[in-house]
Amino acid sequence: MKFAHLSDTHLGYRQFGLNEREKDFYEVFELIIDKIIEENVDFVIHSGDLFETARPSPNALLTFQKGLLRLKGAGIPMFSIAGNHDSVMRKEAIPPQVLFKKWGLKVISPINTNYMFDDIFIAGLPYYPSSQSKNLKNKLAELSQKAANHEKSILVLHQGIDKYLSFQYELEIGDIPDNFDYYAFGHLHKYIEDDFGKGKLVYPGSIDIWRTNELPDYKKNGKGFVVVDLDGPKPAVKRVVVESPRAFIDKTISYDNLEDELRNIKSTISDFDKKPIISLNITNIDIDTTDVYEIIKKELGDYALMIRPKFQLIDEEVEELINNDTSLGPKELLVEGLKEFDDESISRLAIDLYDSLSKDDNEGSEKIITDYYDNHFAIEEEKDTQTTLEEGSQ
C-alpha cells in the first residue's frame, strides 16, 4: 500500500505579478500528476494551500479539475484539507476544495475529520490560526483516540511547528499525538522528513519556488512530492523531484568584474527554453546605482524574465550591521519591541504583517488583518468559535 503526498501547490499564484510565473505553477502541477500516475500509487494526500487564494481564478480551478479527473481516470482518489491560503475563516464561508466533491475529491474538514481507505485510517483538520490553538489541540486529542483503534493511520495537517519555525508556528512538537504512522504536513515550503512517534513526519514543501528565499532548500532538496509505502513496520518515504520549468539565478558580483560576469551569465542563459529570474547582489559600487542598473539592463534585459538587483556601495555600513551574527534582525527587533504588550497574538499579527508586506503582498496582508479582527472582535458573541470553522467547511 503506497500513496503520494504533496502540498502547497498554490495554483493561481502570480509571482512578481507575472503571468508567466502563474503558468509555471500550472505546468509543474501537471507534471506532478503525470509522475503520481507513473508511480502507480493507491491514493493521494494534499495537505493544504491547493490554491493561492480562497477565491481562485478560473484557470486555477480548471487546472486542478483536469488533474483531479486524470487521477480519477487512473483509479486514484485524492484526500485534501484547506490551508491558510485557501481558507476564509468567516461564518458560512467554504474553501474552494468543496467545489470538487462531485468529481471525487475527499475533503477533510472539522465535520468530516476522517476517512477509511481499506484498513488505513486517514484523519486531519484544515488550517487553524494560533488564536484557536486550544480548539486545535482538543480536536487532535479526539483524532488520536480514534487512531488508536486502527493498525495503520495518517494525520493530515497544515500547521507550523516550533521545531521547524522560529516564529509563526501554531503547534509545539509536544502538542502532536504520537500514535499515527505518518504525519502528512503542509505549510512549510522547504522539504522536511523527520522521525516522530512511531512513524514519519513530512513536509513535502511547495511545488515551485514561491519566494526567492526558498532557493537554498531548492538547490539541496529540489521541489516535488513524496511517495510513501506503508507496508513495513515504519513508513518508507521516497522523494520525487520535479524540476522547476524556469531557472532562478542568484549571484553576487563585485562591481569591478561586473561586465565580465554579466557576459558569462548571458552566455549561460542565452539558450534557455524559458527566460530565467535573476537576482544580483552588486558589491563595491563607487558610481551612481542608476548607471549600474542601466548596464545590467543593457546586457541581460532581453534574456531574463525579471532582474532583481541589489546594490551595495563601498562605504555602506548598514549591511554590515544587519549581517552581523551578534545583531538582531528586523523581525527580532519587532518582537522585542512588542514584548511590553505581553500578548502573543499581537506579536504574531505583527510578524505575519511584516512578512507579507515585505513581499508586497497587499492581498495577503488584508487577509491577515481581516482574520485577526474576525478572530478577536467580530465573533465575540459566539462562545464557541469552532462553530464558525465547522459551518465554513461543510
C-alpha angles and dihedrals in degrees: 000000000000135000141186121243121198135158147175098037090157094198109197095031111145105196114209086358090286120147088206091062092051089054090048091061090050091050093051091048091053091050090051091052088052092052094045090056090046090054089058094222124178096229144347131237121202111191102200146295092071087157131033092235139017088248103052123194119252089253091055092048092047093049092054093044091055092049093047092049090050090054091047090051088054091050094249116134122205128219116200143179130196118253129205092272096053096040131090107193097206132114113283092004118135131196117247090245090080090069088073101050092103089055090057104267110151105218115201110210140157087272098040097037098157146029136184124232105188101305096337118108110216114190137162151131136238121251116302120196118231090255088069097044092122091059090045093053092048091052091048091053090053092050091048090056091051092047090055088071094060132071095217124032140170127201117206118198140156102209142119119245125208092232091065102029130052091201139010097042123142099194136042115222090248091059092067117092111243101210100084123100097218132021111206103196132178135182102074112088096208124081116260127175115176140163112247131170108323094333148028132298114205137182104188090194130221119317094235138014103290094172128017092239086072091070097094092054091043091055090049104039107010124218126282139080141286135250114215126201113202098183097098130065088267127029116264111219123203120189115222112197123205115192118236109249090227128051122235114207119196115181139162115215132182112229088233089068098031101121095044092049092047091052090051090052091048091051090052098048101035092094097042114127090223127032110253132230108246125200114189129188106198113196136187094032115173100171137061109300089222089067091049091052091052091052091052093046093049093050102040107015095101094046103048132067089212135358118204109190125188118194129210119187121214094247095039110130100173093080091055090055095049094045094047107117091218095053129086118251121226093265093051091047089052092053092047091053092052096051091093090069090059089209118125093195091059091049091051091048090053093047093048091050092046092054094044096047091044088067094040092248099157094166092052091047091052090051091051092052093045093049091049091051092047093048097047108027118006096061102034089121090065108080094195109048089185088078088069093054094046094049090046093054101048 
